Amino acid sequence: MTRPAITSVSRFAQRSNGSTQADRFVPEEVPIALSYAGTTHAVMMGSPADLEDFARGFSLTEGIIA
């Protein structure tokens, strides 16, 4: 199952001039661990969208792949 990159949540705001209720979009973040040859090189939080692009960019930047 793939998680969405954003989730719509309902919110209620109370202010001095009254209250409002509306939906807001909240980005989803999940822990991402990048491991090479059985060794974890990095663990970070990120969006579940475009994980392949994220891993490729990290690997290129760190010099793990050419």
PDBQT receptor file of N, H, CA, C and O in Angstrom, charges set to zero:
ATOM      1  N   MET A   1       0.830  -1.169   0.000  1.00  0.00    +0.000 N 
ATOM      2  CA  MET A   1       0.000   0.000   0.000  1.00  0.00    +0.000 C 
ATOM      3  C   MET A   1       0.887   1.250   0.000  1.00  0.00    +0.000 C 
ATOM      4  O   MET A   1       1.825   1.352   0.791  1.00  0.00    +0.000 OA
ATOM      5  N   THR A   2       0.589   2.183  -0.879  1.00  0.00    +0.000 N 
ATOM      6  H   THR A   2      -0.172   2.100  -1.521  1.00  0.00    +0.000 HD
ATOM      7  CA  THR A   2       1.336   3.422  -0.965  1.00  0.00    +0.000 C 
ATOM      8  C   THR A   2       0.619   4.510  -0.182  1.00  0.00    +0.000 C 
ATOM      9  O   THR A   2      -0.591   4.690  -0.320  1.00  0.00    +0.000 OA
ATOM     10  N   ARG A   3       1.367   5.232   0.637  1.00  0.00    +0.000 N 
ATOM     11  H   ARG A   3       2.350   5.086   0.750  1.00  0.00    +0.000 HD
ATOM     12  CA  ARG A   3       0.779   6.332   1.402  1.00  0.00    +0.000 C 
ATOM     13  C   ARG A   3       0.746   7.577   0.538  1.00  0.00    +0.000 C 
ATOM     14  O   ARG A   3       1.646   7.792  -0.273  1.00  0.00    +0.000 OA
ATOM     15  N   PRO A   4      -0.287   8.407   0.702  1.00  0.00    +0.000 N 
ATOM     16  CA  PRO A   4      -0.340   9.650  -0.068  1.00  0.00    +0.000 C 
ATOM     17  C   PRO A   4       0.707  10.644   0.430  1.00  0.00    +0.000 C 
ATOM     18  O   PRO A   4       1.138  10.579   1.580  1.00  0.00    +0.000 OA
ATOM     19  N   ALA A   5       1.110  11.566  -0.447  1.00  0.00    +0.000 N 
ATOM     20  H   ALA A   5       0.760  11.620  -1.382  1.00  0.00    +0.000 HD
ATOM     21  CA  ALA A   5       2.096  12.574  -0.055  1.00  0.00    +0.000 C 
ATOM     22  C   ALA A   5       1.473  13.644   0.835  1.00  0.00    +0.000 C 
ATOM     23  O   ALA A   5       2.171  14.288   1.618  1.00  0.00    +0.000 OA
ATOM     24  N   ILE A   6       0.164  13.833   0.716  1.00  0.00    +0.000 N 
ATOM     25  H   ILE A   6      -0.403  13.310   0.080  1.00  0.00    +0.000 HD
ATOM     26  CA  ILE A   6      -0.535  14.801   1.575  1.00  0.00    +0.000 C 
ATOM     27  C   ILE A   6      -1.843  14.193   2.046  1.00  0.00    +0.000 C 
ATOM     28  O   ILE A   6      -2.408  13.323   1.383  1.00  0.00    +0.000 OA
ATOM     29  N   THR A   7      -2.317  14.650   3.178  1.00  0.00    +0.000 N 
ATOM     30  H   THR A   7      -1.858  15.357   3.716  1.00  0.00    +0.000 HD
ATOM     31  CA  THR A   7      -3.585  14.202   3.744  1.00  0.00    +0.000 C 
ATOM     32  C   THR A   7      -4.419  15.426   4.087  1.00  0.00    +0.000 C 
ATOM     33  O   THR A   7      -3.895  16.424   4.580  1.00  0.00    +0.000 OA
ATOM     34  N   SER A   8      -5.709  15.348   3.827  1.00  0.00    +0.000 N 
ATOM     35  H   SER A   8      -6.135  14.537   3.426  1.00  0.00    +0.000 HD
ATOM     36  CA  SER A   8      -6.607  16.430   4.196  1.00  0.00    +0.000 C 
ATOM     37  C   SER A   8      -7.140  16.155   5.605  1.00  0.00    +0.000 C 
ATOM     38  O   SER A   8      -7.653  15.071   5.881  1.00  0.00    +0.000 OA
ATOM     39  N   VAL A   9      -7.013  17.140   6.484  1.00  0.00    +0.000 N 
ATOM     40  H   VAL A   9      -6.596  18.020   6.259  1.00  0.00    +0.000 HD
ATOM     41  CA  VAL A   9      -7.513  17.006   7.848  1.00  0.00    +0.000 C 
ATOM     42  C   VAL A   9      -8.436  18.181   8.156  1.00  0.00    +0.000 C 
ATOM     43  O   VAL A   9      -8.259  19.282   7.635  1.00  0.00    +0.000 OA
ATOM     44  N   SER A  10      -9.405  17.930   8.996  1.00  0.00    +0.000 N 
ATOM     45  H   SER A  10      -9.549  17.035   9.420  1.00  0.00    +0.000 HD
ATOM     46  CA  SER A  10     -10.326  18.974   9.405  1.00  0.00    +0.000 C 
ATOM     47  C   SER A  10      -9.749  19.680  10.623  1.00  0.00    +0.000 C 
ATOM     48  O   SER A  10      -9.206  19.037  11.521  1.00  0.00    +0.000 OA
ATOM     49  N   ARG A  11      -9.867  21.003  10.654  1.00  0.00    +0.000 N 
ATOM     50  H   ARG A  11     -10.308  21.526   9.925  1.00  0.00    +0.000 HD
ATOM     51  CA  ARG A  11      -9.348  21.742  11.800  1.00  0.00    +0.000 C 
ATOM     52  C   ARG A  11     -10.399  22.726  12.287  1.00  0.00    +0.000 C 
ATOM     53  O   ARG A  11     -11.265  23.163  11.529  1.00  0.00    +0.000 OA
ATOM     54  N   PHE A  12     -10.308  23.061  13.553  1.00  0.00    +0.000 N 
ATOM     55  H   PHE A  12      -9.604  22.706  14.169  1.00  0.00    +0.000 HD
ATOM     56  CA  PHE A  12     -11.212  24.005  14.197  1.00  0.00    +0.000 C 
ATOM     57  C   PHE A  12     -10.354  25.070  14.856  1.00  0.00    +0.000 C 
ATOM     58  O   PHE A  12      -9.492  24.756  15.677  1.00  0.00    +0.000 OA
ATOM     59  N   ALA A  13     -10.586  26.339  14.498  1.00  0.00    +0.000 N 
ATOM     60  H   ALA A  13     -11.286  26.594  13.831  1.00  0.00    +0.000 HD
ATOM     61  CA  ALA A  13      -9.796  27.442  15.046  1.00  0.00    +0.000 C 
ATOM     62  C   ALA A  13     -10.690  28.349  15.878  1.00  0.00    +0.000 C 
ATOM     63  O   ALA A  13     -11.733  28.810  15.414  1.00  0.00    +0.000 OA
ATOM     64  N   GLN A  14     -10.273  28.596  17.097  1.00  0.00    +0.000 N 
ATOM     65  H   GLN A  14      -9.426  28.221  17.473  1.00  0.00    +0.000 HD
ATOM     66  CA  GLN A  14     -11.005  29.495  17.993  1.00  0.00    +0.000 C 
ATOM     67  C   GLN A  14     -10.207  30.786  18.116  1.00  0.00    +0.000 C 
ATOM     68  O   GLN A  14      -9.041  30.770  18.511  1.00  0.00    +0.000 OA
ATOM     69  N   ARG A  15     -10.838  31.895  17.778  1.00  0.00    +0.000 N 
ATOM     70  H   ARG A  15     -11.785  31.908  17.457  1.00  0.00    +0.000 HD
ATOM     71  CA  ARG A  15     -10.186  33.195  17.866  1.00  0.00    +0.000 C 
ATOM     72  C   ARG A  15     -11.071  34.154  18.646  1.00  0.00    +0.000 C 
ATOM     73  O   ARG A  15     -12.217  33.827  18.954  1.00  0.00    +0.000 OA
ATOM     74  N   SER A  16     -10.558  35.325  18.965  1.00  0.00    +0.000 N 
ATOM     75  H   SER A  16      -9.627  35.591  18.714  1.00  0.00    +0.000 HD
ATOM     76  CA  SER A  16     -11.327  36.298  19.752  1.00  0.00    +0.000 C 
ATOM     77  C   SER A  16     -12.577  36.785  19.007  1.00  0.00    +0.000 C 
ATOM     78  O   SER A  16     -13.566  37.160  19.637  1.00  0.00    +0.000 OA
ATOM     79  N   ASN A  17     -12.535  36.781  17.683  1.00  0.00    +0.000 N 
ATOM     80  H   ASN A  17     -11.732  36.476  17.171  1.00  0.00    +0.000 HD
ATOM     81  CA  ASN A  17     -13.690  37.233  16.906  1.00  0.00    +0.000 C 
ATOM     82  C   ASN A  17     -14.597  36.095  16.433  1.00  0.00    +0.000 C 
ATOM     83  O   ASN A  17     -15.484  36.318  15.609  1.00  0.00    +0.000 OA
ATOM     84  N   GLY A  18     -14.387  34.893  16.939  1.00  0.00    +0.000 N 
ATOM     85  H   GLY A  18     -13.667  34.712  17.608  1.00  0.00    +0.000 HD
ATOM     86  CA  GLY A  18     -15.239  33.760  16.576  1.00  0.00    +0.000 C 
ATOM     87  C   GLY A  18     -14.429  32.526  16.260  1.00  0.00    +0.000 C 
ATOM     88  O   GLY A  18     -13.226  32.471  16.514  1.00  0.00    +0.000 OA
ATOM     89  N   SER A  19     -15.092  31.551  15.711  1.00  0.00    +0.000 N 
ATOM     90  H   SER A  19     -16.069  31.595  15.505  1.00  0.00    +0.000 HD
ATOM     91  CA  SER A  19     -14.425  30.290  15.385  1.00  0.00    +0.000 C 
ATOM     92  C   SER A  19     -14.711  29.908  13.938  1.00  0.00    +0.000 C 
ATOM     93  O   SER A  19     -15.715  30.315  13.356  1.00  0.00    +0.000 OA
ATOM     94  N   THR A  20     -13.820  29.131  13.385  1.00  0.00    +0.000 N 
ATOM     95  H   THR A  20     -13.004  28.800  13.859  1.00  0.00    +0.000 HD
ATOM     96  CA  THR A  20     -13.986  28.630  12.021  1.00  0.00    +0.000 C 
ATOM     97  C   THR A  20     -13.564  27.169  11.974  1.00  0.00    +0.000 C 
ATOM     98  O   THR A  20     -12.746  26.703  12.767  1.00  0.00    +0.000 OA
ATOM     99  N   GLN A  21     -14.146  26.474  11.025  1.00  0.00    +0.000 N 
ATOM    100  H   GLN A  21     -14.811  26.853  10.380  1.00  0.00    +0.000 HD
ATOM    101  CA  GLN A  21     -13.761  25.087  10.777  1.00  0.00    +0.000 C 
ATOM    102  C   GLN A  21     -13.489  24.966   9.292  1.00  0.00    +0.000 C 
ATOM    103  O   GLN A  21     -14.270  25.442   8.468  1.00  0.00    +0.000 OA
ATOM    104  N   ALA A  22     -12.378  24.324   8.952  1.00  0.00    +0.000 N 
ATOM    105  H   ALA A  22     -11.744  23.937   9.621  1.00  0.00    +0.000 HD
ATOM    106  CA  ALA A  22     -12.003  24.156   7.552  1.00  0.00    +0.000 C 
ATOM    107  C   ALA A  22     -11.068  22.962   7.419  1.00  0.00    +0.000 C 
ATOM    108  O   ALA A  22     -10.540  22.450   8.406  1.00  0.00    +0.000 OA
ATOM    109  N   ASP A  23     -10.878  22.536   6.189  1.00  0.00    +0.000 N 
ATOM    110  H   ASP A  23     -11.306  22.953   5.387  1.00  0.00    +0.000 HD
ATOM    111  CA  ASP A  23      -9.929  21.461   5.903  1.00  0.00    +0.000 C 
ATOM    112  C   ASP A  23      -8.573  22.076   5.580  1.00  0.00    +0.000 C 
ATOM    113  O   ASP A  23      -8.488  23.160   5.002  1.00  0.00    +0.000 OA
ATOM    114  N   ARG A  24      -7.536  21.378   5.956  1.00  0.00    +0.000 N 
ATOM    115  H   ARG A  24      -7.605  20.498   6.426  1.00  0.00    +0.000 HD
ATOM    116  CA  ARG A  24      -6.165  21.777   5.639  1.00  0.00    +0.000 C 
ATOM    117  C   ARG A  24      -5.442  20.567   5.071  1.00  0.00    +0.000 C 
ATOM    118  O   ARG A  24      -5.726  19.427   5.437  1.00  0.00    +0.000 OA
ATOM    119  N   PHE A  25      -4.511  20.831   4.180  1.00  0.00    +0.000 N 
ATOM    120  H   PHE A  25      -4.280  21.757   3.882  1.00  0.00    +0.000 HD
ATOM    121  CA  PHE A  25      -3.671  19.771   3.646  1.00  0.00    +0.000 C 
ATOM    122  C   PHE A  25      -2.388  19.711   4.470  1.00  0.00    +0.000 C 
ATOM    123  O   PHE A  25      -1.714  20.723   4.660  1.00  0.00    +0.000 OA
ATOM    124  N   VAL A  26      -2.061  18.521   4.953  1.00  0.00    +0.000 N 
ATOM    125  H   VAL A  26      -2.608  17.699   4.799  1.00  0.00    +0.000 HD
ATOM    126  CA  VAL A  26      -0.893  18.307   5.795  1.00  0.00    +0.000 C 
ATOM    127  C   VAL A  26       0.026  17.316   5.075  1.00  0.00    +0.000 C 
ATOM    128  O   VAL A  26      -0.414  16.233   4.689  1.00  0.00    +0.000 OA
ATOM    129  N   PRO A  27       1.301  17.684   4.893  1.00  0.00    +0.000 N 
ATOM    130  CA  PRO A  27       2.212  16.746   4.245  1.00  0.00    +0.000 C 
ATOM    131  C   PRO A  27       2.479  15.535   5.134  1.00  0.00    +0.000 C 
ATOM    132  O   PRO A  27       2.655  15.663   6.345  1.00  0.00    +0.000 OA
ATOM    133  N   GLU A  28       2.504  14.382   4.521  1.00  0.00    +0.000 N 
ATOM    134  H   GLU A  28       2.361  14.278   3.537  1.00  0.00    +0.000 HD
ATOM    135  CA  GLU A  28       2.848  13.153   5.230  1.00  0.00    +0.000 C 
ATOM    136  C   GLU A  28       4.356  13.008   5.257  1.00  0.00    +0.000 C 
ATOM    137  O   GLU A  28       5.027  13.306   4.269  1.00  0.00    +0.000 OA
ATOM    138  N   GLU A  29       4.887  12.559   6.361  1.00  0.00    +0.000 N 
ATOM    139  H   GLU A  29       4.341  12.317   7.163  1.00  0.00    +0.000 HD
ATOM    140  CA  GLU A  29       6.307  12.248   6.443  1.00  0.00    +0.000 C 
ATOM    141  C   GLU A  29       6.485  10.887   7.088  1.00  0.00    +0.000 C 
ATOM    142  O   GLU A  29       5.787  10.534   8.039  1.00  0.00    +0.000 OA
ATOM    143  N   VAL A  30       7.425  10.136   6.558  1.00  0.00    +0.000 N 
ATOM    144  H   VAL A  30       7.991  10.423   5.786  1.00  0.00    +0.000 HD
ATOM    145  CA  VAL A  30       7.721   8.801   7.055  1.00  0.00    +0.000 C 
ATOM    146  C   VAL A  30       9.231   8.687   7.251  1.00  0.00    +0.000 C 
ATOM    147  O   VAL A  30       9.987   9.402   6.592  1.00  0.00    +0.000 OA
ATOM    148  N   PRO A  31       9.685   7.810   8.139  1.00  0.00    +0.000 N 
ATOM    149  CA  PRO A  31      11.137   7.607   8.256  1.00  0.00    +0.000 C 
ATOM    150  C   PRO A  31      11.661   6.867   7.025  1.00  0.00    +0.000 C 
ATOM    151  O   PRO A  31      11.062   5.891   6.573  1.00  0.00    +0.000 OA
ATOM    152  N   ILE A  32      12.771   7.339   6.499  1.00  0.00    +0.000 N 
ATOM    153  H   ILE A  32      13.257   8.132   6.866  1.00  0.00    +0.000 HD
ATOM    154  CA  ILE A  32      13.389   6.728   5.321  1.00  0.00    +0.000 C 
ATOM    155  C   ILE A  32      14.807   6.332   5.709  1.00  0.00    +0.000 C 
ATOM    156  O   ILE A  32      15.591   7.170   6.154  1.00  0.00    +0.000 OA
ATOM    157  N   ALA A  33      15.132   5.064   5.541  1.00  0.00    +0.000 N 
ATOM    158  H   ALA A  33      14.496   4.383   5.179  1.00  0.00    +0.000 HD
ATOM    159  CA  ALA A  33      16.480   4.572   5.814  1.00  0.00    +0.000 C 
ATOM    160  C   ALA A  33      17.118   4.151   4.494  1.00  0.00    +0.000 C 
ATOM    161  O   ALA A  33      16.537   3.374   3.736  1.00  0.00    +0.000 OA
ATOM    162  N   LEU A  34      18.298   4.661   4.227  1.00  0.00    +0.000 N 
ATOM    163  H   LEU A  34      18.770   5.292   4.843  1.00  0.00    +0.000 HD
ATOM    164  CA  LEU A  34      19.038   4.280   3.025  1.00  0.00    +0.000 C 
ATOM    165  C   LEU A  34      20.203   3.397   3.439  1.00  0.00    +0.000 C 
ATOM    166  O   LEU A  34      21.095   3.821   4.174  1.00  0.00    +0.000 OA
ATOM    167  N   SER A  35      20.180   2.156   2.953  1.00  0.00    +0.000 N 
ATOM    168  H   SER A  35      19.455   1.812   2.356  1.00  0.00    +0.000 HD
ATOM    169  CA  SER A  35      21.201   1.169   3.304  1.00  0.00    +0.000 C 
ATOM    170  C   SER A  35      21.890   0.679   2.039  1.00  0.00    +0.000 C 
ATOM    171  O   SER A  35      21.250   0.470   1.008  1.00  0.00    +0.000 OA
ATOM    172  N   TYR A  36      23.199   0.499   2.133  1.00  0.00    +0.000 N 
ATOM    173  H   TYR A  36      23.718   0.668   2.970  1.00  0.00    +0.000 HD
ATOM    174  CA  TYR A  36      24.000   0.001   1.022  1.00  0.00    +0.000 C 
ATOM    175  C   TYR A  36      24.885  -1.106   1.555  1.00  0.00    +0.000 C 
ATOM    176  O   TYR A  36      25.575  -0.934   2.560  1.00  0.00    +0.000 OA
ATOM    177  N   ALA A  37      24.861  -2.241   0.880  1.00  0.00    +0.000 N 
ATOM    178  H   ALA A  37      24.300  -2.381   0.064  1.00  0.00    +0.000 HD
ATOM    179  CA  ALA A  37      25.675  -3.408   1.252  1.00  0.00    +0.000 C 
ATOM    180  C   ALA A  37      25.470  -3.779   2.720  1.00  0.00    +0.000 C 
ATOM    181  O   ALA A  37      26.417  -4.159   3.408  1.00  0.00    +0.000 OA
ATOM    182  N   GLY A  38      24.228  -3.667   3.196  1.00  0.00    +0.000 N 
ATOM    183  H   GLY A  38      23.458  -3.358   2.638  1.00  0.00    +0.000 HD
ATOM    184  CA  GLY A  38      23.897  -4.079   4.551  1.00  0.00    +0.000 C 
ATOM    185  C   GLY A  38      24.223  -3.057   5.632  1.00  0.00    +0.000 C 
ATOM    186  O   GLY A  38      24.042  -3.333   6.818  1.00  0.00    +0.000 OA
ATOM    187  N   THR A  39      24.709  -1.867   5.231  1.00  0.00    +0.000 N 
ATOM    188  H   THR A  39      24.856  -1.643   4.268  1.00  0.00    +0.000 HD
ATOM    189  CA  THR A  39      25.042  -0.824   6.189  1.00  0.00    +0.000 C 
ATOM    190  C   THR A  39      24.137   0.381   5.981  1.00  0.00    +0.000 C 
ATOM    191  O   THR A  39      23.981   0.868   4.862  1.00  0.00    +0.000 OA
ATOM    192  N   THR A  40      23.543   0.856   7.067  1.00  0.00    +0.000 N 
ATOM    193  H   THR A  40      23.670   0.460   7.977  1.00  0.00    +0.000 HD
ATOM    194  CA  THR A  40      22.682   2.029   6.965  1.00  0.00    +0.000 C 
ATOM    195  C   THR A  40      23.552   3.282   6.892  1.00  0.00    +0.000 C 
ATOM    196  O   THR A  40      24.397   3.516   7.757  1.00  0.00    +0.000 OA
ATOM    197  N   HIS A  41      23.335   4.081   5.851  1.00  0.00    +0.000 N 
ATOM    198  H   HIS A  41      22.649   3.891   5.148  1.00  0.00    +0.000 HD
ATOM    199  CA  HIS A  41      24.102   5.306   5.662  1.00  0.00    +0.000 C 
ATOM    200  C   HIS A  41      23.357   6.533   6.167  1.00  0.00    +0.000 C 
ATOM    201  O   HIS A  41      23.981   7.508   6.584  1.00  0.00    +0.000 OA
ATOM    202  N   ALA A  42      22.016   6.494   6.135  1.00  0.00    +0.000 N 
ATOM    203  H   ALA A  42      21.508   5.702   5.796  1.00  0.00    +0.000 HD
ATOM    204  CA  ALA A  42      21.248   7.670   6.565  1.00  0.00    +0.000 C 
ATOM    205  C   ALA A  42      19.830   7.249   6.919  1.00  0.00    +0.000 C 
ATOM    206  O   ALA A  42      19.257   6.353   6.299  1.00  0.00    +0.000 OA
ATOM    207  N   VAL A  43      19.278   7.913   7.927  1.00  0.00    +0.000 N 
ATOM    208  H   VAL A  43      19.744   8.641   8.430  1.00  0.00    +0.000 HD
ATOM    209  CA  VAL A  43      17.868   7.770   8.278  1.00  0.00    +0.000 C 
ATOM    210  C   VAL A  43      17.337   9.186   8.423  1.00  0.00    +0.000 C 
ATOM    211  O   VAL A  43      17.875   9.986   9.189  1.00  0.00    +0.000 OA
ATOM    212  N   MET A  44      16.279   9.490   7.684  1.00  0.00    +0.000 N 
ATOM    213  H   MET A  44      15.842   8.840   7.062  1.00  0.00    +0.000 HD
ATOM    214  CA  MET A  44      15.711  10.834   7.740  1.00  0.00    +0.000 C 
ATOM    215  C   MET A  44      14.208  10.761   7.532  1.00  0.00    +0.000 C 
ATOM    216  O   MET A  44      13.676   9.726   7.129  1.00  0.00    +0.000 OA
ATOM    217  N   MET A  45      13.533  11.856   7.806  1.00  0.00    +0.000 N 
ATOM    218  H   MET A  45      13.965  12.696   8.133  1.00  0.00    +0.000 HD
ATOM    219  CA  MET A  45      12.095  11.931   7.569  1.00  0.00    +0.000 C 
ATOM    220  C   MET A  45      11.888  12.544   6.192  1.00  0.00    +0.000 C 
ATOM    221  O   MET A  45      12.612  13.454   5.789  1.00  0.00    +0.000 OA
ATOM    222  N   GLY A  46      10.882  12.030   5.470  1.00  0.00    +0.000 N 
ATOM    223  H   GLY A  46      10.293  11.291   5.798  1.00  0.00    +0.000 HD
ATOM    224  CA  GLY A  46      10.598  12.562   4.144  1.00  0.00    +0.000 C 
ATOM    225  C   GLY A  46       9.235  12.130   3.662  1.00  0.00    +0.000 C 
ATOM    226  O   GLY A  46       8.569  11.300   4.281  1.00  0.00    +0.000 OA
ATOM    227  N   SER A  47       8.834  12.702   2.555  1.00  0.00    +0.000 N 
ATOM    228  H   SER A  47       9.375  13.377   2.052  1.00  0.00    +0.000 HD
ATOM    229  CA  SER A  47       7.554  12.374   1.934  1.00  0.00    +0.000 C 
ATOM    230  C   SER A  47       7.625  10.986   1.313  1.00  0.00    +0.000 C 
ATOM    231  O   SER A  47       8.665  10.610   0.770  1.00  0.00    +0.000 OA
ATOM    232  N   PRO A  48       6.541  10.218   1.381  1.00  0.00    +0.000 N 
ATOM    233  CA  PRO A  48       6.555   8.900   0.747  1.00  0.00    +0.000 C 
ATOM    234  C   PRO A  48       6.465   8.974  -0.773  1.00  0.00    +0.000 C 
ATOM    235  O   PRO A  48       6.559   7.947  -1.445  1.00  0.00    +0.000 OA
ATOM    236  N   ALA A  49       6.283  10.181  -1.326  1.00  0.00    +0.000 N 
ATOM    237  H   ALA A  49       6.207  11.015  -0.780  1.00  0.00    +0.000 HD
ATOM    238  CA  ALA A  49       6.217  10.350  -2.781  1.00  0.00    +0.000 C 
ATOM    239  C   ALA A  49       7.636  10.412  -3.354  1.00  0.00    +0.000 C 
ATOM    240  O   ALA A  49       8.537  10.974  -2.731  1.00  0.00    +0.000 OA
ATOM    241  N   ASP A  50       7.826   9.845  -4.518  1.00  0.00    +0.000 N 
ATOM    242  H   ASP A  50       7.094   9.388  -5.024  1.00  0.00    +0.000 HD
ATOM    243  CA  ASP A  50       9.087   9.931  -5.254  1.00  0.00    +0.000 C 
ATOM    244  C   ASP A  50      10.293   9.407  -4.479  1.00  0.00    +0.000 C 
ATOM    245  O   ASP A  50      11.363  10.015  -4.503  1.00  0.00    +0.000 OA
ATOM    246  N   LEU A  51      10.121   8.285  -3.796  1.00  0.00    +0.000 N 
ATOM    247  H   LEU A  51       9.252   7.790  -3.777  1.00  0.00    +0.000 HD
ATOM    248  CA  LEU A  51      11.231   7.718  -3.018  1.00  0.00    +0.000 C 
ATOM    249  C   LEU A  51      12.409   7.316  -3.896  1.00  0.00    +0.000 C 
ATOM    250  O   LEU A  51      13.562   7.447  -3.486  1.00  0.00    +0.000 OA
ATOM    251  N   GLU A  52      12.126   6.826  -5.105  1.00  0.00    +0.000 N 
ATOM    252  H   GLU A  52      11.190   6.720  -5.438  1.00  0.00    +0.000 HD
ATOM    253  CA  GLU A  52      13.211   6.411  -5.996  1.00  0.00    +0.000 C 
ATOM    254  C   GLU A  52      14.077   7.616  -6.389  1.00  0.00    +0.000 C 
ATOM    255  O   GLU A  52      15.304   7.522  -6.392  1.00  0.00    +0.000 OA
ATOM    256  N   ASP A  53      13.445   8.736  -6.717  1.00  0.00    +0.000 N 
ATOM    257  H   ASP A  53      12.448   8.812  -6.715  1.00  0.00    +0.000 HD
ATOM    258  CA  ASP A  53      14.197   9.949  -7.056  1.00  0.00    +0.000 C 
ATOM    259  C   ASP A  53      15.002  10.439  -5.854  1.00  0.00    +0.000 C 
ATOM    260  O   ASP A  53      16.151  10.857  -5.999  1.00  0.00    +0.000 OA
ATOM    261  N   PHE A  54      14.403  10.385  -4.686  1.00  0.00    +0.000 N 
ATOM    262  H   PHE A  54      13.470  10.045  -4.568  1.00  0.00    +0.000 HD
ATOM    263  CA  PHE A  54      15.091  10.810  -3.458  1.00  0.00    +0.000 C 
ATOM    264  C   PHE A  54      16.338   9.962  -3.223  1.00  0.00    +0.000 C 
ATOM    265  O   PHE A  54      17.417  10.495  -2.965  1.00  0.00    +0.000 OA
ATOM    266  N   ALA A  55      16.186   8.640  -3.312  1.00  0.00    +0.000 N 
ATOM    267  H   ALA A  55      15.309   8.207  -3.521  1.00  0.00    +0.000 HD
ATOM    268  CA  ALA A  55      17.311   7.726  -3.083  1.00  0.00    +0.000 C 
ATOM    269  C   ALA A  55      18.403   7.925  -4.127  1.00  0.00    +0.000 C 
ATOM    270  O   ALA A  55      19.590   7.901  -3.803  1.00  0.00    +0.000 OA
ATOM    271  N   ARG A  56      18.004   8.119  -5.371  1.00  0.00    +0.000 N 
ATOM    272  H   ARG A  56      17.040   8.138  -5.635  1.00  0.00    +0.000 HD
ATOM    273  CA  ARG A  56      18.996   8.323  -6.431  1.00  0.00    +0.000 C 
ATOM    274  C   ARG A  56      19.768   9.633  -6.199  1.00  0.00    +0.000 C 
ATOM    275  O   ARG A  56      20.993   9.661  -6.316  1.00  0.00    +0.000 OA
ATOM    276  N   GLY A  57      19.050  10.711  -5.872  1.00  0.00    +0.000 N 
ATOM    277  H   GLY A  57      18.055  10.689  -5.777  1.00  0.00    +0.000 HD
ATOM    278  CA  GLY A  57      19.708  11.994  -5.628  1.00  0.00    +0.000 C 
ATOM    279  C   GLY A  57      20.653  11.936  -4.433  1.00  0.00    +0.000 C 
ATOM    280  O   GLY A  57      21.763  12.466  -4.496  1.00  0.00    +0.000 OA
ATOM    281  N   PHE A  58      20.229  11.301  -3.350  1.00  0.00    +0.000 N 
ATOM    282  H   PHE A  58      19.328  10.870  -3.299  1.00  0.00    +0.000 HD
ATOM    283  CA  PHE A  58      21.085  11.162  -2.163  1.00  0.00    +0.000 C 
ATOM    284  C   PHE A  58      22.336  10.354  -2.523  1.00  0.00    +0.000 C 
ATOM    285  O   PHE A  58      23.450  10.736  -2.166  1.00  0.00    +0.000 OA
ATOM    286  N   SER A  59      22.148   9.251  -3.222  1.00  0.00    +0.000 N 
ATOM    287  H   SER A  59      21.242   8.941  -3.512  1.00  0.00    +0.000 HD
ATOM    288  CA  SER A  59      23.266   8.374  -3.571  1.00  0.00    +0.000 C 
ATOM    289  C   SER A  59      24.279   9.072  -4.478  1.00  0.00    +0.000 C 
ATOM    290  O   SER A  59      25.487   8.894  -4.319  1.00  0.00    +0.000 OA
ATOM    291  N   LEU A  60      23.780   9.870  -5.432  1.00  0.00    +0.000 N 
ATOM    292  H   LEU A  60      22.799  10.014  -5.561  1.00  0.00    +0.000 HD
ATOM    293  CA  LEU A  60      24.677  10.627  -6.300  1.00  0.00    +0.000 C 
ATOM    294  C   LEU A  60      25.434  11.699  -5.520  1.00  0.00    +0.000 C 
ATOM    295  O   LEU A  60      26.647  11.843  -5.676  1.00  0.00    +0.000 OA
ATOM    296  N   THR A  61      24.730  12.440  -4.692  1.00  0.00    +0.000 N 
ATOM    297  H   THR A  61      23.745  12.323  -4.566  1.00  0.00    +0.000 HD
ATOM    298  CA  THR A  61      25.334  13.522  -3.923  1.00  0.00    +0.000 C 
ATOM    299  C   THR A  61      26.408  13.002  -2.969  1.00  0.00    +0.000 C 
ATOM    300  O   THR A  61      27.446  13.641  -2.799  1.00  0.00    +0.000 OA
ATOM    301  N   GLU A  62      26.168  11.857  -2.350  1.00  0.00    +0.000 N 
ATOM    302  H   GLU A  62      25.324  11.338  -2.488  1.00  0.00    +0.000 HD
ATOM    303  CA  GLU A  62      27.119  11.290  -1.395  1.00  0.00    +0.000 C 
ATOM    304  C   GLU A  62      28.243  10.503  -2.088  1.00  0.00    +0.000 C 
ATOM    305  O   GLU A  62      29.148  10.014  -1.412  1.00  0.00    +0.000 OA
ATOM    306  N   GLY A  63      28.203  10.373  -3.406  1.00  0.00    +0.000 N 
ATOM    307  H   GLY A  63      27.467  10.770  -3.955  1.00  0.00    +0.000 HD
ATOM    308  CA  GLY A  63      29.243   9.668  -4.137  1.00  0.00    +0.000 C 
ATOM    309  C   GLY A  63      29.158   8.155  -4.027  1.00  0.00    +0.000 C 
ATOM    310  O   GLY A  63      30.134   7.455  -4.294  1.00  0.00    +0.000 OA
ATOM    311  N   ILE A  64      28.000   7.651  -3.637  1.00  0.00    +0.000 N 
ATOM    312  H   ILE A  64      27.207   8.220  -3.420  1.00  0.00    +0.000 HD
ATOM    313  CA  ILE A  64      27.831   6.196  -3.489  1.00  0.00    +0.000 C 
ATOM    314  C   ILE A  64      27.647   5.551  -4.862  1.00  0.00    +0.000 C 
ATOM    315  O   ILE A  64      28.082   4.422  -5.087  1.00  0.00    +0.000 OA
ATOM    316  N   ILE A  65      26.996   6.278  -5.782  1.00  0.00    +0.000 N 
ATOM    317  H   ILE A  65      26.642   7.195  -5.600  1.00  0.00    +0.000 HD
ATOM    318  CA  ILE A  65      26.850   5.805  -7.171  1.00  0.00    +0.000 C 
ATOM    319  C   ILE A  65      27.355   6.909  -8.090  1.00  0.00    +0.000 C 
ATOM    320  O   ILE A  65      27.476   8.070  -7.698  1.00  0.00    +0.000 OA
ATOM    321  N   ALA A  66      27.643   6.512  -9.319  1.00  0.00    +0.000 N 
ATOM    322  H   ALA A  66      27.544   5.569  -9.637  1.00  0.00    +0.000 HD
ATOM    323  CA  ALA A  66      28.133   7.498 -10.313  1.00  0.00    +0.000 C 
ATOM    324  C   ALA A  66      27.066   7.787 -11.353  1.00  0.00    +0.000 C 
ATOM    325  O   ALA A  66      27.291   8.584 -12.263  1.00  0.00    +0.000 OA
TER     326      ALA A  66
